[in-house]
């Protein structure tokens, strides 16, 4: 059974930083794209960032220059470094795998999500 498990999110002040991690198990994603989505209260789920198996990245315009996605040395791990956090970054963040860098791509696997709250 494939599982994607995100690290705990948290509460951070605006302008602060937070790093999320995700570990996948049940199959290998070493040759597949992994990424992150988020869903804010009352809004649709939206793409945040993705990284291909060979390190090519894609970001939503809203996070470019502030967020960095990377893959871990350990197989099946992905990170999201979030800097200069804004109130509007408050959301549940989901780790995803088995998609692509193509906009509106379908993603085969989703984590349960982790809450990130940015306070003023």
N, C-alpha and C positions, 0 to 999 in steps of 0.2 A: 504494500500500500504506500503510495507516494504521499509524503507530508512535507509541507513548507512551514517552518516554525520561525516566526519573527522574535527578535529580542524585545524586551519591555520598552515601551516608549517612555513618555514622561511629561512632566510639566517644566517648561523652560520660559524664561523671560524673553520678550522681544529683543532681537539683536544677539541672542545667544546661539549656542550650537548644540547639536545632538547627533549621535551616530546610531543608526539602526543596522542590525545585522539579520541575516536570514540563512538558515541551514536547511537544506533539502535532504530528504532520505527516501529510500525505496527504489530509486533508480538514479542513474547518472545524468547530469545536465552539463557535463564538461564540454560538450560540443553543441550546446544550445544556448539560446538567448534567455537571460533572466532580467527581471526588472522590478519596478515598484509602481503601484497605483495608490491613489488616496481618495477618500470620500469624506467631504465635510458635511456637517448637519444640514439637511434640507437640500443638498446638492447631489448631482449625479457623480458616479465614480469617474475619476479622470486619471489619465496617464501622467506619470511623474518622470520616470527615467528608465532606460533599458541599456543593457550591455551585451554585446554578442560574445560568442565563445572566444573570439580572438581580440577582444578588447575595444571594439568600436562602440561608441556610446551615442545615445540620443536623449534629449531632454525636452521637457515642456518649456515653452517660452517663460512661463511664470517662475521657473526655478533656475534657469540658466545663469551661471556665474555665482550661484549661491550653494547649489547642491552638487555633490560629486558621487557618482556611482562607481563601484569597483568590485572586482571579484577577488575572493580570498585565495590564498595559497592552497588551502584545503579545498578539495573538489566539492562542488555543490554549495558554495557559500557566496553570498553577495552582500555588499554593504551600501549604505546610503549615508554619506556625510552631509549634514544639513547645517549650513552656517547662515548668519545674518537672518535668523528666523523672524517671520512676520506673523501678525495675528491671523492673517488669512491662510497661513500654513497649518492651522489647527485642523486636524482631520484624523480619521483612522487610516493608517498606512498598511497596504497589502503587498506582500512579496508575491511575485508571479514568475512562472517559468514555462518554457515550451512555446514561446511566441516568436516575434521577430521585431526588427526595428521599423518595419513598415507601419505608417500611421493606421490606427484603428485595427491593428492585427488582433487575431484571436489568440487567447492565451489558454493553454491547456490545464494549468495547475495554479491554484491560489492558496495563499496562507489564510489564517483566520483573522489576521489584522491586529494592529497594535495602535493604541491611542497616543497621539502627540498633541499636546495642548500648549499653545503659546500665549502667555499672559502679558499684559501691559505693565 
